[in-house]
Amino acid sequence: MSILTTPAILLRRVDYGDFDLILTLFTEATGKISVIAKHAKKSKKRFAGVLELFTVLQITCQASRRTGLPVLQEALLEEPFVAIRENMLHTAYASYWAELVATWAEEAQQLERLYRLLVFVLTGLDRQQMDPALLNLMFQMQFLDIAGLCPNLNYCCVCKTGLDDLSTHVSGVDLPRGGLRCHGCGEQDEAHVCLSRGTIKQLQWLAEGDLNRMARLRFSAQGLREAQQFLETFVPYHIGKEPRSLKVLRQIRPAMVASGQAVAESR
């Protein structure tokens, strides 16, 4: 790469020395890249107010022989997503998605579908067009499908009994096998995940469905809890790491959700 100009989402920023930043960007053209933004912390013209997490930028960067990292020459703001950073819970969700992409994606691996997915969920979160919890399920299921890690939700991975022939609830998941496990094939997994057939079928649809059509999908409160617990157990296991942002999300979500419900009920 000599000069690259492309849309990009800012996933991570790390201080480098007194004035520079190392940025992890997810680009439409070449996937994940790391670049150095020289003098970004003191610049009042080139990068002022632009290099915020989760923003969509139009970037221009150039190869550098000296540092080994491409140098960010220009960054123009396309989608600021300001509302995400003004809400603690929304910031936690966006941080989780960004960390999953930054952890799993390899450098310079073109992933256009994943790029479009991330833009879609960030847009929905920023404009409050969908329930953040549903956006989180959508992102995780589509992410697993893109990564080739999608769980087997068609039959028990031990006895091979098909989903429609299982009881109303299945025992949970067999994490090493990456699929469902019915009541007759052993005790529950260590996370005590229990899924109904209805929840399983909705998760299957989330993995394969059109993004815009999925906005009309509705989970029951119980189904949402089941799916959330399942995916937030399954995803870290299969990427080999529990994201720090997921720990934060789990800490703040109960209080934030309860507060939101209290506000809604008082209106």
C-alpha positions in Angstrom: 0.0 0.0 0.0 1.5 3.3 -1.0 -1.6 5.6 -0.7 -5.0 4.4 0.5 -8.2 6.4 0.5 -11.3 4.6 1.9 -14.2 4.8 4.3 -13.2 3.4 7.7 -14.6 2.8 11.2 -12.4 3.7 14.2 -12.3 0.6 16.4 -9.5 1.5 18.8 -7.1 4.3 19.7 -3.9 4.0 21.8 -1.5 6.8 22.9 1.9 6.6 21.4 4.5 8.9 22.9 3.5 12.4 23.8 1.7 13.5 20.7 0.9 10.5 18.4 -1.9 8.0 18.3 -2.0 4.4 17.0 -5.4 3.8 15.5 -7.1 0.5 14.6 -9.4 1.1 11.7 -11.8 -1.2 9.9 -12.0 -0.2 6.3 -14.4 -1.1 3.5 -11.5 -1.6 1.0 -8.9 -3.7 2.9 -10.4 -4.7 6.3 -8.6 -4.0 9.5 -5.5 -1.8 9.4 -3.4 -0.1 12.0 -2.1 3.4 11.3 -0.2 6.1 13.1 -1.7 9.6 13.4 1.3 11.9 14.0 0.8 14.8 16.3 -2.9 13.9 16.6 -3.1 14.8 20.3 -2.0 18.4 19.8 -3.3 19.1 16.3 -6.1 21.7 16.3 -6.7 21.6 12.5 -6.1 18.2 10.9 -7.7 15.8 13.4 -9.5 18.0 16.0 -12.7 16.3 17.1 -12.6 13.7 14.4 -10.7 10.7 15.8 -13.5 9.5 18.1 -14.4 5.8 18.6 -17.1 4.3 16.4 -17.0 7.2 13.9 -17.1 6.5 10.2 -14.3 8.5 8.5 -13.0 9.0 5.0 -9.3 8.4 5.5 -6.2 8.8 3.4 -3.0 7.1 4.6 0.4 6.6 3.2 3.0 3.9 3.7 5.9 4.8 5.9 9.4 3.2 5.9 10.3 4.8 9.2 7.7 3.5 11.6 6.4 0.4 9.7 2.8 1.7 10.1 1.0 3.7 7.5 0.7 7.3 8.4 -2.7 8.9 8.5 -2.6 11.9 6.3 -6.3 13.0 6.4 -9.5 12.0 8.1 -12.8 13.5 7.1 -15.9 12.9 9.3 -18.7 11.0 7.5 -20.8 9.6 10.4 -20.1 11.0 13.9 -22.5 8.7 15.8 -22.4 11.3 18.6 -25.5 9.9 20.3 -23.8 6.6 21.0 -21.1 8.2 23.1 -23.7 10.2 25.0 -25.3 7.0 26.4 -23.3 4.7 28.7 -25.2 1.5 27.7 -25.0 2.3 24.0 -21.3 3.0 24.3 -20.9 -0.4 26.0 -22.6 -2.2 23.2 -20.6 -0.4 20.5 -17.4 -1.1 22.4 -18.2 -4.8 22.5 -18.9 -5.0 18.7 -15.7 -3.0 17.9 -13.6 -5.2 20.2 -15.0 -8.4 18.5 -14.0 -7.1 15.1 -10.6 -5.9 16.3 -9.9 -9.2 18.0 -11.1 -11.6 15.3 -10.3 -9.9 12.0 -6.8 -10.2 10.5 -4.9 -7.3 9.1 -5.7 -6.5 5.5 -8.4 -9.2 5.3 -11.3 -7.8 3.1 -14.6 -8.3 4.9 -17.2 -6.2 3.2 -20.2 -8.0 4.8 -18.8 -7.4 8.3 -18.1 -3.8 7.5 -21.7 -3.2 6.3 -23.0 -5.1 9.4 -21.0 -2.9 11.7 -22.2 0.3 10.0 -25.8 -1.0 10.2 -25.8 -1.7 13.9 -24.0 1.5 14.8 -26.5 3.5 12.7 -29.4 1.7 14.4 -27.9 2.4 17.8 -27.1 6.0 17.1 -30.6 6.8 15.8 -32.4 4.6 18.4 -34.3 2.9 15.6 -34.1 -0.5 17.3 -33.8 -2.1 20.7 -30.1 -2.2 21.5 -30.4 -5.7 22.9 -31.9 -6.9 19.6 -29.1 -5.1 17.7 -26.6 -7.0 19.9 -28.2 -10.3 19.0 -28.2 -9.5 15.3 -24.6 -8.4 15.4 -23.4 -11.5 17.2 -25.3 -14.0 15.1 -24.2 -12.4 11.8 -20.6 -12.1 13.1 -20.5 -15.8 13.9 -21.9 -16.6 10.5 -19.2 -14.4 8.8 -16.5 -15.9 10.9 -17.5 -19.5 10.2 -18.3 -20.0 13.8 -22.1 -20.2 13.6 -23.6 -22.6 16.2 -25.3 -25.8 15.0 -28.9 -25.0 15.9 -30.5 -27.7 13.8 -30.2 -30.8 16.0 -28.6 -32.1 19.2 -24.9 -32.4 18.6 -24.7 -35.6 20.7 -27.7 -37.8 19.7 -28.5 -36.0 16.4 -32.2 -35.6 17.2 -33.6 -32.8 15.0 -34.8 -29.5 16.5 -38.5 -30.2 15.8 -38.3 -33.5 17.6 -36.7 -32.1 20.7 -38.8 -31.2 23.8 -40.0 -27.6 24.1 -36.7 -26.7 25.8 -33.3 -28.1 25.1 -30.8 -28.4 27.8 -28.4 -25.9 26.4 -25.2 -25.9 24.4 -22.2 -28.1 24.1 -19.5 -25.4 23.7 -16.7 -27.7 22.4 -19.0 -29.2 19.8 -20.5 -25.8 19.0 -24.1 -26.9 19.1 -27.3 -27.8 21.0 -27.5 -30.5 23.6 -30.8 -32.0 24.5 -32.0 -33.0 28.0 -31.3 -36.7 27.4 -27.6 -36.1 26.5 -26.2 -35.0 29.8 -26.3 -32.2 32.3 -26.5 -28.5 31.4 -23.4 -26.6 30.3 -21.5 -24.7 32.9 -23.3 -21.5 32.0 -26.7 -23.1 32.5 -28.1 -21.9 29.2 -31.6 -23.1 28.3 -33.1 -22.3 25.0 -36.7 -22.7 23.8 -37.4 -23.9 20.3 -38.9 -20.5 19.4 -35.8 -18.7 20.5 -33.6 -21.1 18.5 -35.6 -20.5 15.4 -35.4 -16.7 15.8 -31.6 -17.0 16.3 -31.4 -19.1 13.1 -33.2 -16.3 11.2 -30.9 -13.7 12.7 -27.9 -15.5 11.2 -29.3 -15.6 7.7 -31.9 -12.9 7.4 -31.8 -9.5 5.6 -30.6 -6.8 7.9 -33.5 -4.4 7.2 -36.1 -7.1 7.6 -34.7 -8.2 10.9 -35.6 -4.8 12.4 -39.2 -6.1 12.6 -38.3 -9.2 14.6 -39.7 -9.3 18.1 -38.3 -11.4 21.0 -40.3 -12.1 24.2 -38.6 -10.9 27.4 -37.7 -14.5 28.2 -36.5 -15.2 24.6 -34.3 -12.1 24.8 -32.7 -13.3 28.0 -32.1 -16.8 26.7 -30.5 -15.6 23.5 -28.4 -13.0 25.2 -27.0 -15.5 27.7 -26.4 -18.1 25.0 -24.5 -15.7 22.6 -22.5 -14.0 25.3 -21.3 -17.4 26.4 -20.8 -18.9 22.9 -19.0 -16.0 21.2 -16.2 -15.6 23.8 -15.6 -19.3 23.9 -15.2 -19.6 20.2 -13.0 -16.6 19.6 -10.8 -17.8 22.5 -11.1 -14.7 24.6 -13.6 -12.9 26.8 -13.6 -9.2 25.6 -13.1 -6.7 28.4 -15.9 -4.6 26.9 -18.3 -7.6 27.5 -17.4 -7.6 31.2 -18.3 -3.8 31.3 -21.5 -4.4 29.4 -22.6 -7.1 31.9 -21.8 -4.8 34.8 -23.8 -1.8 33.7 -26.6 -3.3 31.7 -28.9 -4.5 34.6 -28.9 -1.0 36.2 -29.3 0.9 32.9 -32.1 -1.4 31.7 -33.9 -1.2 35.0 -33.6 2.6 35.0 -34.9 2.8 31.4 -37.9 0.6 32.4 -38.6 2.8 35.4 -38.6 5.9 33.2 -40.9 4.3 30.7 -43.4 3.2 33.3 -43.6 6.6 34.9 -44.6 8.3 31.6 
